[in-house]
Amino acid sequence: MDNCIFCKIVNGDSPASIIFEDQTCVVFMDIQPVNTGHALVIPKIHAASLSELDPEIGGHLFQAAQRTAQAIRRSQMRCEGINLFLADGEAAGQDVFHVHLHVIPRYSGDGFGFNFSDRYWQKPSRDELYTSAKIIIAGFVEQQPAVEALWRAYTASLPEGVRPPDSYDVWSFGDTEKMADELGQLVQAGIKTATCSLLWEYEVEGDEDMPKGGDVSVITDGQGAPLCVIETVEVEVTPFGQVDEAFAYDEGEGDRSLEYWRSAHWKFFTRMCGSIGREPVETMPLVCERFRVVFPN
Ligand SMILES: [Zn+2]
């Protein structure tokens, strides 16, 4: 970019005290150092923000920052610790809109520090942390082109005249990568046609997330790779203790017995309860859902 001061440094059109350079990045002294030795690591290719930066290059910038930190620590520069800092966006304190990673030598009493709002001193509840996590996880899933591609393939497979659903959810089974993989495979194999979740969790997240008949979802494995599209057939709220043999069988896990279901699900719901600060009980309400695979079929 013609008017970018950091691009000018990369091109040699503007002076800088360069301490390291390779094919991908340049490291030089900040002209307004927080402490003496404050360095900036920048990519040679212009990227205004993190979202424009190739993640490969981002990884390389971090490696260069690590090496720079090591060099500062081994040098005569006054340094008892290092801060790495990257400001993405004006609200975050970004002033030059060419991504740069600060490497700041620190020592006790250097007068630099962070300012915290009052909010910092009131720790959020586990419920609030859980809700924050759920919201951000949705952002990860939406970045996946493979999910969209599977969805498009599904809608293209619908008979002429059948209107595709306006929206769909993307999710995986269970609460671990392993569970997501194993249960996802059971669904693909047609063995698992039912699932259940804790009603209390929807109360934390808001009722609009409750599954209902006709809902369509893309199911992913533990890595977020799409496996299939399912349609919710029916939804019923049942206390844990009243889940019957037929439902346990349709869940398709283990030997498909009610005994196995109760043991595996008690463990699972104990973890779920823990994440929302509740105790598991026989009467805890479960959202019991039956579904069918609609794509690929
Ligand atoms: Zn630039």
Residues whose N, C-alpha, C, O or C-beta is under 5 A from the ligand:
A	BS01	ZN	M1 C4 F6 C7 H46 H98
